[in-house]
Amino acid sequence: MGKRDLTDRQIEATIFDKLARKGMWGNVYRPAESMDKWITNRITRNGRRVEGIMRDLEKRGFLLFKKSDKVVSLNPKRKEEIFRIIEEELY
């Protein structure tokens, strides 16, 4: 699969989908660097875009960062909204 040109909203949904499929909710974390690298390998015009989107999702309460921002998980309090965004943007 080659690189795709995604909107910011589709990138958000992709981040949510990847973390949700891996079961990364609440106190179960995934290295933030691996998420950033995984997504930037699949989209065009990435640069610092994915990192900025992840920071915005943290500010909006969707992502939780721990250990000096080295690991990330989904906020279980926003679970329904996260699944709605995944459904609207990816499926």
N, C-alpha and C positions, 0 to 999 in steps of 0.2 A: 504494500500500500504506500503510495507516494504522499508527499506533503499536501495539505489542504489549506485553503484560505478560510478561516473561521471568524465569525463575529466574536466580540468579547463575551456576549451571552452564551454562545456555543462553547467557548473555552471554559466558562464557569461550569456549565453543565457537564463538560468532559472531566473536569477536576472532580466534581461531585460524584459522577458515575464511577470513575476509577477508585476513589476512596471508599465509596459505598460497596462496590463489588468485593473489595478486599476486607470489608468489615471494620473499617477505621472510624469508629464512633467513640466519642468521649475519651476514655483513658487508654485507648488503643491507637498508637501513633505510627506514622510512616515517615521516613526521612524526607524533609521538604525538598532537599536538593534532588532526590530521585524523582519526585513528582514533577518538578520544574523541568528536569532533563527529559523525562519521558514525554511530556507534552510538547516541548519545543522541538523534539525530533519529528513530530507529526504535523506541525502546522507551518505555514509560510509567515513571513513578516513577524518573527517571534521576538528577537532582541530581548529587551527587558519587559516586554509586554506581559508575559505569563506571571513573572514575579510581581508586577504591579497589580495584576488582577487578583492574585492570591492575597496580597496585602489589603486590597479593597474588601475582599470577602471576609478577612479577619475583622476589619473595622465594622462591617455590617453584621457581624456575629455568626457567620456561617462556618468559619474555620477556627480551630483552636491551635495555637502554637505553644510549644513547651521547649524547655532546655535551650534557652537563648535563641529561639526561633529555628532550631535545627530539625524539629519534628512537628508534624501536623496531623490533625484529625478533624472529623466533621463534628459539629455541635449537635448532639442528640435532641436538643430542645427545638431545633429547626428542621427536624426529620421530614415532616409532611411537606414543608415548603421546598426542601431540597429534592425530594422525589417528584414533586410537581414540575420543577424546573427541568429536571432530567427528561421527564416525559414530554414536555412541550418542545424542548430544543433538539433532542436526539432521536426520539422514536415517533 
